[in-house]
């Protein structure tokens, strides 16, 4: 089992990375009609950043301030995909959403706090599932 604050900080770094990655995708978007969905996804990730920061602080922990090594890699990959156009960029974002959903489920299984596992299951996973669904649907639209 992993300490609850460590679990939450790992998830926080992933959410910070998601916010940064969506920002990068929005800056290089070549199809403006995709922007509202991507902005909404970015806003949802930003809300999870705040939820996680508040939860960590309420537990006496120090919230992570950056995305860490995964974030640097994700930003590099998104930058490369965005340079090739909207479809590769959305494909990369959807892969990130897959990764995020898996991270929530994995951390929930490893966390040593029942209360934190409930927080993850009740508040964070459903929000991540919605964001994942939005981006997956956008990906399907682009590939049809």
TORPA-4810 file (N, C-alpha, C, O; in nm, 3 decimals):
<nodes>
NODE_1_0.084_-0.119_0.000_0.000_0.000_0.000_0.089_0.125_0.000_0.200_0.125_0.053_X
NODE_2_0.036_0.231_-0.061_0.109_0.356_-0.073_0.042_0.462_0.012_-0.081_0.466_0.025_X
NODE_3_0.123_0.548_0.070_0.074_0.660_0.148_-0.025_0.742_0.067_-0.003_0.766_-0.052_X
NODE_4_-0.133_0.785_0.130_-0.241_0.857_0.062_-0.192_0.986_-0.005_-0.232_1.015_-0.118_X
NODE_5_-0.108_1.063_0.062_-0.059_1.188_0.005_0.026_1.159_-0.119_0.019_1.232_-0.218_X
NODE_6_0.107_1.053_-0.114_0.187_1.015_-0.231_0.097_0.979_-0.348_0.122_1.019_-0.461_X
NODE_7_-0.009_0.902_-0.321_-0.105_0.865_-0.426_-0.164_0.990_-0.490_-0.167_1.004_-0.612_X
NODE_8_-0.212_1.080_-0.405_-0.278_1.201_-0.455_-0.182_1.291_-0.530_-0.219_1.351_-0.631_X
NODE_9_-0.058_1.301_-0.481_0.040_1.384_-0.552_0.074_1.326_-0.688_0.096_1.401_-0.783_X
NODE_10_0.079_1.194_-0.700_0.101_1.132_-0.831_-0.011_1.167_-0.927_0.013_1.199_-1.044_X
NODE_11_-0.134_1.162_-0.877_-0.249_1.199_-0.960_-0.247_1.347_-0.993_-0.281_1.387_-1.105_X
NODE_12_-0.207_1.429_-0.897_-0.198_1.574_-0.919_-0.099_1.605_-1.031_-0.128_1.687_-1.118_X
NODE_13_0.017_1.541_-1.028_0.115_1.565_-1.134_0.058_1.529_-1.272_0.083_1.597_-1.371_X
NODE_14_-0.019_1.421_-1.278_-0.084_1.383_-1.403_-0.184_1.486_-1.450_-0.193_1.516_-1.569_X
NODE_15_-0.260_1.542_-1.356_-0.359_1.644_-1.393_-0.292_1.773_-1.437_-0.339_1.838_-1.531_X
NODE_16_-0.184_1.811_-1.370_-0.109_1.930_-1.413_-0.057_1.909_-1.555_-0.063_2.000_-1.638_X
NODE_17_-0.006_1.790_-1.582_0.041_1.756_-1.715_-0.072_1.766_-1.817_-0.052_1.818_-1.927_X
NODE_18_-0.190_1.718_-1.782_-0.305_1.724_-1.874_-0.341_1.868_-1.906_-0.366_1.901_-2.022_X
NODE_19_-0.345_1.953_-1.805_-0.379_2.094_-1.828_-0.278_2.157_-1.924_-0.315_2.229_-2.016_X
NODE_20_-0.149_2.130_-1.901_-0.045_2.185_-1.987_-0.056_2.130_-2.130_-0.038_2.204_-2.227_X
NODE_21_-0.084_2.002_-2.141_-0.092_1.937_-2.272_-0.209_1.991_-2.353_-0.197_2.017_-2.472_X
NODE_22_-0.324_2.008_-2.287_-0.439_2.066_-2.358_-0.409_2.210_-2.399_-0.450_2.253_-2.507_X
NODE_23_-0.339_2.283_-2.315_-0.301_2.420_-2.352_-0.216_2.423_-2.476_-0.234_2.506_-2.565_X
NODE_24_-0.122_2.331_-2.482_-0.035_2.322_-2.600_-0.116_2.285_-2.724_-0.095_2.342_-2.831_X
NODE_25_-0.208_2.189_-2.710_-0.290_2.148_-2.824_-0.376_2.264_-2.873_-0.391_2.285_-2.994_X
NODE_26_-0.433_2.339_-2.781_-0.519_2.452_-2.819_-0.441_2.561_-2.891_-0.494_2.625_-2.982_X
NODE_27_-0.317_2.583_-2.852_-0.235_2.685_-2.918_-0.204_2.650_-3.063_-0.191_2.740_-3.146_X
NODE_28_-0.193_2.522_-3.093_-0.151_2.481_-3.227_-0.265_2.422_-3.309_-0.242_2.364_-3.415_X
NODE_29_-0.386_2.436_-3.261_-0.503_2.377_-3.326_-0.524_2.436_-3.464_-0.525_2.558_-3.481_X
NODE_30_-0.541_2.348_-3.564_-0.567_2.397_-3.699_-0.714_2.381_-3.739_-0.751_2.412_-3.853_X
NODE_31_-0.797_2.334_-3.648_-0.942_2.324_-3.672_-1.014_2.389_-3.554_-1.037_2.324_-3.452_X
NODE_32_-1.051_2.516_-3.567_-1.110_2.591_-3.455_-1.239_2.530_-3.399_-1.272_2.553_-3.283_X
NODE_33_-1.311_2.452_-3.479_-1.434_2.391_-3.430_-1.409_2.287_-3.320_-1.503_2.247_-3.251_X
NODE_34_-1.285_2.243_-3.304_-1.250_2.147_-3.199_-1.222_2.216_-3.066_-1.222_2.152_-2.961_X
NODE_35_-1.197_2.345_-3.070_-1.154_2.419_-2.952_-1.251_2.410_-2.834_-1.205_2.390_-2.721_X
NODE_36_-1.383_2.423_-2.853_-1.472_2.418_-2.735_-1.461_2.286_-2.657_-1.459_2.287_-2.534_X
NODE_37_-1.453_2.175_-2.727_-1.441_2.045_-2.658_-1.307_2.035_-2.586_-1.301_1.987_-2.473_X
NODE_38_-1.200_2.080_-2.651_-1.069_2.073_-2.588_-1.059_2.169_-2.469_-0.997_2.136_-2.368_X
NODE_39_-1.119_2.286_-2.481_-1.121_2.380_-2.368_-1.198_2.323_-2.249_-1.157_2.336_-2.134_X
NODE_40_-1.310_2.259_-2.280_-1.391_2.198_-2.174_-1.312_2.087_-2.103_-1.315_2.078_-1.980_X
NODE_41_-1.241_2.005_-2.180_-1.159_1.900_-2.120_-1.049_1.961_-2.034_-1.022_1.912_-1.924_X
NODE_42_-0.985_2.066_-2.083_-0.880_2.132_-2.006_-0.937_2.188_-1.875_-0.874_2.176_-1.770_X
NODE_43_-1.054_2.248_-1.882_-1.118_2.304_-1.762_-1.150_2.194_-1.662_-1.133_2.213_-1.541_X
NODE_44_-1.196_2.080_-1.710_-1.224_1.967_-1.620_-1.096_1.920_-1.550_-1.097_1.889_-1.431_X
NODE_45_-0.987_1.914_-1.625_-0.859_1.875_-1.563_-0.815_1.981_-1.462_-0.762_1.946_-1.356_X
NODE_46_-0.835_2.108_-1.493_-0.798_2.215_-1.399_-0.879_2.203_-1.270_-0.825_2.225_-1.161_X
NODE_47_-1.006_2.169_-1.281_-1.088_2.149_-1.161_-1.034_2.035_-1.076_-1.034_2.042_-0.953_X
NODE_48_-0.986_1.928_-1.142_-0.929_1.817_-1.067_-0.797_1.856_-1.003_-0.765_1.809_-0.894_X
NODE_49_-0.720_1.943_-1.068_-0.598_1.995_-1.005_-0.635_2.062_-0.872_-0.573_2.035_-0.769_X
NODE_50_-0.735_2.148_-0.875_-0.776_2.219_-0.752_-0.829_2.124_-0.647_-0.797_2.139_-0.529_X
NODE_51_-0.910_2.027_-0.687_-0.962_1.928_-0.592_-0.848_1.853_-0.525_-0.847_1.835_-0.403_X
NODE_52_-0.752_1.809_-0.605_-0.638_1.734_-0.551_-0.551_1.821_-0.461_-0.509_1.777_-0.353_X
NODE_53_-0.523_1.943_-0.502_-0.443_2.033_-0.418_-0.510_2.055_-0.283_-0.446_2.050_-0.179_X
NODE_54_-0.640_2.080_-0.287_-0.714_2.104_-0.162_-0.715_1.981_-0.073_-0.700_1.992_0.048_X
NODE_55_-0.734_1.864_-0.132_-0.738_1.740_-0.054_-0.603_1.714_0.010_-0.595_1.681_0.128_X
NODE_56_-0.497_1.729_-0.066_-0.361_1.707_-0.014_-0.332_1.804_0.100_-0.282_1.764_0.205_X
NODE_57_-0.365_1.931_0.080_-0.341_2.032_0.184_-0.424_2.002_0.308_-0.375_2.020_0.420_X
NODE_58_-0.548_1.957_0.291_-0.634_1.927_0.406_-0.582_1.809_0.487_-0.616_1.792_0.604_X
NODE_59_-0.499_1.727_0.422_-0.440_1.612_0.490_-0.304_1.647_0.551_-0.236_1.561_0.606_X
NODE_60_-0.264_1.774_0.539_-0.135_1.816_0.593_-0.019_1.792_0.500_0.097_1.807_0.540_X
NODE_61_-0.046_1.756_0.376_0.059_1.731_0.278_0.093_1.855_0.198_0.024_1.957_0.205_X
NODE_62_0.200_1.845_0.123_0.244_1.953_0.035_0.212_1.914_-0.109_0.273_1.820_-0.162_X
NODE_63_0.117_1.984_-0.174_0.084_1.949_-0.312_0.202_1.971_-0.407_0.275_2.070_-0.396_X
NODE_64_0.219_1.878_-0.500_0.321_1.893_-0.604_0.291_2.020_-0.683_0.175_2.058_-0.700_X
NODE_65_0.397_2.084_-0.731_0.378_2.208_-0.805_0.394_2.191_-0.956_0.354_2.280_-1.032_X
NODE_66_0.451_2.083_-0.999_0.473_2.064_-1.142_0.430_1.926_-1.187_0.389_1.843_-1.107_X
NODE_67_0.442_1.904_-1.316_0.398_1.779_-1.376_0.502_1.668_-1.366_0.470_1.551_-1.385_X
NODE_68_0.626_1.704_-1.338_0.730_1.603_-1.326_0.776_1.549_-1.460_0.749_1.608_-1.565_X
NODE_69_0.847_1.437_-1.456_0.906_1.378_-1.576_0.800_1.335_-1.677_0.817_1.356_-1.797_X
NODE_70_0.690_1.276_-1.630_0.583_1.234_-1.722_0.529_1.355_-1.796_0.501_1.348_-1.916_X
NODE_71_0.513_1.465_-1.725_0.460_1.586_-1.788_0.549_1.638_-1.898_0.501_1.681_-2.003_X
NODE_72_0.680_1.635_-1.875_0.773_1.681_-1.978_0.763_1.592_-2.102_0.763_1.641_-2.215_X
NODE_73_0.754_1.462_-2.080_0.741_1.369_-2.192_0.609_1.390_-2.266_0.606_1.395_-2.389_X
NODE_74_0.500_1.402_-2.191_0.367_1.422_-2.251_0.364_1.550_-2.333_0.308_1.553_-2.442_X
NODE_75_0.423_1.656_-2.279_0.426_1.783_-2.352_0.507_1.772_-2.481_0.469_1.828_-2.583_X
NODE_76_0.618_1.700_-2.474_0.699_1.679_-2.595_0.620_1.602_-2.700_0.618_1.639_-2.818_X
NODE_77_0.554_1.495_-2.657_0.476_1.413_-2.750_0.360_1.493_-2.810_0.334_1.485_-2.930_X
NODE_78_0.292_1.571_-2.726_0.180_1.650_-2.776_0.228_1.756_-2.873_0.163_1.782_-2.974_X
NODE_79_0.342_1.816_-2.844_0.397_1.916_-2.935_0.428_1.855_-3.071_0.404_1.917_-3.174_X
NODE_80_0.482_1.735_-3.071_0.512_1.666_-3.196_0.383_1.633_-3.271_0.375_1.652_-3.393_X
NODE_81_0.282_1.583_-3.199_0.155_1.548_-3.263_0.085_1.672_-3.316_0.031_1.671_-3.427_X
NODE_82_0.086_1.780_-3.237_0.018_1.904_-3.279_0.080_1.960_-3.406_0.011_2.020_-3.489_X
NODE_83_0.211_1.941_-3.422_0.278_1.991_-3.542_0.230_1.919_-3.667_0.244_1.971_-3.778_X
NODE_84_0.173_1.799_-3.650_0.124_1.721_-3.765_-0.023_1.745_-3.793_-0.075_1.694_-3.893_X
NODE_85_-0.092_1.822_-3.708_-0.232_1.853_-3.734_-0.325_1.810_-3.622_-0.282_1.751_-3.522_X
NODE_86_-0.452_1.841_-3.640_-0.551_1.818_-3.536_-0.575_1.670_-3.506_-0.587_1.632_-3.390_X
NODE_87_-0.581_1.587_-3.608_-0.611_1.445_-3.585_-0.503_1.377_-3.501_-0.538_1.312_-3.402_X
NODE_88_-0.375_1.389_-3.534_-0.273_1.328_-3.447_-0.274_1.389_-3.306_-0.248_1.320_-3.207_X
NODE_89_-0.303_1.518_-3.298_-0.307_1.584_-3.168_-0.420_1.527_-3.081_-0.398_1.496_-2.964_X
NODE_90_-0.539_1.512_-3.138_-0.651_1.455_-3.064_-0.624_1.309_-3.031_-0.660_1.262_-2.922_X
NODE_91_-0.561_1.236_-3.123_-0.524_1.097_-3.094_-0.434_1.090_-2.971_-0.452_1.005_-2.884_X
NODE_92_-0.337_1.180_-2.964_-0.244_1.183_-2.851_-0.317_1.222_-2.722_-0.289_1.166_-2.616_X
NODE_93_-0.408_1.316_-2.731_-0.486_1.355_-2.613_-0.570_1.239_-2.563_-0.583_1.219_-2.442_X
NODE_94_-0.627_1.162_-2.654_-0.709_1.048_-2.613_-0.622_0.942_-2.547_-0.665_0.877_-2.451_X
NODE_95_-0.501_0.923_-2.595_-0.408_0.830_-2.529_-0.376_0.879_-2.388_-0.366_0.799_-2.295_X
NODE_96_-0.361_1.010_-2.373_-0.338_1.067_-2.241_-0.457_1.044_-2.148_-0.439_1.018_-2.029_X
NODE_97_-0.577_1.055_-2.203_-0.697_1.028_-2.123_-0.702_0.882_-2.080_-0.741_0.852_-1.967_X
NODE_98_-0.662_0.791_-2.169_-0.653_0.648_-2.133_-0.556_0.631_-2.017_-0.585_0.563_-1.918_X
NODE_99_-0.439_0.693_-2.031_-0.336_0.684_-1.928_-0.388_0.739_-1.795_-0.364_0.680_-1.689_X
NODE_100_-0.459_0.852_-1.800_-0.511_0.913_-1.679_-0.614_0.825_-1.610_-0.613_0.812_-1.487_X
NODE_101_-0.701_0.764_-1.685_-0.803_0.676_-1.627_-0.736_0.556_-1.561_-0.775_0.515_-1.451_X
NODE_102_-0.638_0.499_-1.627_-0.564_0.386_-1.570_-0.491_0.429_-1.442_-0.488_0.354_-1.344_X
NODE_103_-0.434_0.547_-1.444_-0.362_0.597_-1.325_-0.457_0.610_-1.206_-0.422_0.572_-1.095_X
NODE_104_-0.576_0.664_-1.229_-0.672_0.676_-1.120_-0.707_0.540_-1.063_-0.711_0.522_-0.942_X
NODE_105_-0.733_0.445_-1.150_-0.770_0.311_-1.103_-0.654_0.243_-1.030_-0.674_0.179_-0.927_X
NODE_106_-0.533_0.258_-1.085_-0.416_0.197_-1.021_-0.388_0.258_-0.884_-0.364_0.186_-0.788_X
NODE_107_-0.392_0.391_-0.876_-0.364_0.457_-0.748_-0.471_0.424_-0.645_-0.442_0.411_-0.526_X
NODE_108_-0.593_0.412_-0.690_-0.702_0.376_-0.599_-0.675_0.238_-0.538_-0.698_0.218_-0.419_X
NODE_109_-0.628_0.146_-0.618_-0.598_0.011_-0.569_-0.480_0.009_-0.473_-0.476_-0.073_-0.382_X
NODE_110_-0.383_0.101_-0.491_-0.262_0.102_-0.409_-0.273_0.186_-0.282_-0.195_0.166_-0.189_X
NODE_111_-0.368_0.277_-0.276_-0.374_0.374_-0.168_-0.411_0.308_-0.035_-0.499_0.222_-0.030_X
NODE_112_-0.343_0.350_0.073_-0.366_0.290_0.204_-0.480_0.353_0.283_-0.508_0.310_0.395_X
NODE_113_-0.546_0.453_0.229_-0.654_0.522_0.300_-0.789_0.494_0.233_-0.808_0.520_0.115_X
NODE_114_-0.881_0.439_0.312_-1.015_0.411_0.261_-1.083_0.542_0.220_-1.150_0.547_0.117_X
NODE_115_-1.067_0.646_0.300_-1.130_0.775_0.269_-1.077_0.833_0.138_-1.154_0.888_0.059_X
NODE_116_-0.949_0.821_0.114_-0.890_0.873_-0.009_-0.933_0.787_-0.128_-0.959_0.840_-0.236_X
NODE_117_-0.941_0.656_-0.108_-0.990_0.570_-0.216_-1.133_0.609_-0.254_-1.167_0.612_-0.373_X
NODE_118_-1.217_0.638_-0.155_-1.354_0.682_-0.183_-1.354_0.815_-0.259_-1.431_0.832_-0.354_X
NODE_119_-1.268_0.907_-0.217_-1.256_1.037_-0.286_-1.220_1.015_-0.432_-1.279_1.076_-0.521_X
NODE_120_-1.124_0.927_-0.457_-1.082_0.899_-0.594_-1.198_0.835_-0.672_-1.229_0.878_-0.783_X
NODE_121_-1.260_0.734_-0.613_-1.368_0.661_-0.681_-1.492_0.746_-0.704_-1.555_0.737_-0.809_X
NODE_122_-1.528_0.828_-0.605_-1.654_0.903_-0.612_-1.644_1.036_-0.686_-1.741_1.078_-0.749_X
NODE_123_-1.529_1.102_-0.679_-1.517_1.235_-0.738_-1.426_1.241_-0.860_-1.458_1.306_-0.960_X
NODE_124_-1.313_1.174_-0.852_-1.213_1.190_-0.959_-1.234_1.095_-1.076_-1.228_1.138_-1.192_X
NODE_125_-1.260_0.968_-1.049_-1.278_0.872_-1.159_-1.397_0.909_-1.248_-1.382_0.908_-1.370_X
NODE_126_-1.515_0.940_-1.191_-1.626_0.977_-1.280_-1.595_1.099_-1.368_-1.633_1.103_-1.484_X
NODE_127_-1.526_1.197_-1.312_-1.490_1.316_-1.390_-1.390_1.278_-1.500_-1.401_1.327_-1.612_X
NODE_128_-1.295_1.192_-1.468_-1.198_1.148_-1.568_-1.267_1.066_-1.677_-1.232_1.077_-1.794_X
NODE_129_-1.362_0.984_-1.638_-1.436_0.905_-1.738_-1.513_0.996_-1.834_-1.519_0.968_-1.954_X
NODE_130_-1.571_1.104_-1.782_-1.643_1.198_-1.869_-1.548_1.266_-1.967_-1.578_1.277_-2.086_X
NODE_131_-1.435_1.312_-1.917_-1.338_1.379_-2.004_-1.287_1.281_-2.110_-1.275_1.315_-2.228_X
NODE_132_-1.257_1.160_-2.067_-1.210_1.057_-2.160_-1.313_1.032_-2.268_-1.279_1.021_-2.386_X
NODE_133_-1.438_1.023_-2.231_-1.546_0.999_-2.326_-1.558_1.113_-2.427_-1.576_1.088_-2.546_X
NODE_134_-1.548_1.237_-2.380_-1.555_1.352_-2.471_-1.445_1.347_-2.576_-1.471_1.368_-2.695_X
NODE_135_-1.324_1.320_-2.533_-1.211_1.320_-2.626_-1.217_1.197_-2.716_-1.181_1.205_-2.834_X
NODE_136_-1.261_1.084_-2.662_-1.276_0.964_-2.746_-1.379_0.990_-2.856_-1.358_0.952_-2.971_X
NODE_137_-1.490_1.055_-2.821_-1.592_1.087_-2.921_-1.540_1.185_-3.027_-1.573_1.173_-3.145_X
NODE_138_-1.459_1.280_-2.984_-1.397_1.372_-3.078_-1.303_1.298_-3.173_-1.300_1.325_-3.293_X
NODE_139_-1.228_1.205_-3.118_-1.137_1.123_-3.199_-1.217_1.044_-3.303_-1.179_1.039_-3.420_X
NODE_140_-1.326_0.981_-3.261_-1.410_0.905_-3.354_-1.463_0.994_-3.465_-1.467_0.954_-3.581_X
NODE_141_-1.504_1.113_-3.429_-1.556_1.208_-3.528_-1.449_1.242_-3.632_-1.477_1.248_-3.752_X
NODE_142_-1.327_1.264_-3.586_-1.219_1.299_-3.678_-1.180_1.183_-3.768_-1.132_1.204_-3.879_X
NODE_143_-1.200_1.060_-3.721_-1.161_0.944_-3.799_-1.274_0.889_-3.886_-1.257_0.790_-3.957_X
NODE_144_-1.392_0.954_-3.880_-1.505_0.902_-3.960_-1.511_0.967_-4.097_-1.599_0.935_-4.176_X
</nodes>
